[in-house]
């Protein structure tokens, strides 16, 4: 493993830490956000017939999500999902989750690929993807310009990127459901924020227990992410010919699909114009 290439995500190359982190992701917030993405996927593929080709970029350990969308992929003629992750241990766990009889049929439409996101896209055939998904992974990329450039080539006409966004505002909060944020490598009080500039990095240290920031930290479980301002995202998207939505998911999805879900979650949806 190149230490420079994987700097800031070393935890995903420890089998022990990866397994504990995957268990940490089994929490209500994660399930609800996945359900939101599921609703968006159904809405955005309403007029697309199988076989749909989709890639989950930085998929992690949980292909036991997106229940309605996987049901659509499994209808004849079956669609296809590339489940891409840089961590061999995340992919090993993902395959394990599909061993559950409730999810076993998903093996018919899913292919696990160990790869860096940009390297995967670079190798992919042009105009291959109907959809790309990035749940909790967009901020791992420092170079979103290269991401957008590659997506402009790899998405079909009207193809879409659907991504969750952690921070639209530059204020960095002190903690989230699963972890504490560090600014310049240091913790700061719960009632304070820190101001990020475009391209700034920040660290997350993950708690032992989801939702309990008094539980202490999961040893070795820390990552580095990057802040990208809405202005930068919109500028790059426009330059590369994408239509863009950037904001809370409830302002994007039709009211009848929301079904009373009130959780807030910022999303980015890029649609290739031609």
WOWO-V743336 format. One line per field, one symbol per residue. phi: phi as a letter, one per 30 degrees, with the letter a starting at -180 (. if undefined). psi: psi as a letter, one per 40 degrees, with the letter a starting at -180 (. if undefined). burial: + if it has 16 or more other C-alpha atoms within 10 Angstrom, else -. Layout:
phi=???
psi=???
burial=???
//
This chain:
phi=.ddddcdjbeedccdddeddddddddbedddddddddeddedddcecccdddcbbccidicbddbhdddddddddddedabdccadcdddddddddddddddcdddddbcbdbdadedddddddddhccdbbbbcibeddcdcdddedddddcdddeidbcbbdbdbdcddcddabecacccchibdbeecbbbccceidcbcbccddbeibdcdicdeicbbcbbcbdedddddddddcicdbcbldeddccdedddhidcedadbcbcbddb
psi=hhdddehefddeehddddddddddegiddddddddddddddddeedehiihhhihhhfdaegefafdddddddeiihiaihhhhiehddddddddddeehddeddddeeihhhhiiddddddeiiifdhdihhghfededhdgeddddddddddiiheiihhiihdhdiehhidiadeihhhhfeiiiideiiihiiheiiiihhiidhhegeeeiihhegiihiihhiddddddddddefiihhhaideediiddedfeheihhhihhhhhd.
burial=-------++++++-+-+++-+--++----+-++++++++++++++----+++++++++++++++++--++-+++---++++++++++++++-+++-++-------++--+-+++++++-+++-----+++++++++++++++-+--++++++++++++++++++++++-+-++++++++++++----+----+--+--+-+++++++++++-+---++--++++++++++--++-++--+++-+++++++--------------++++++++--
//
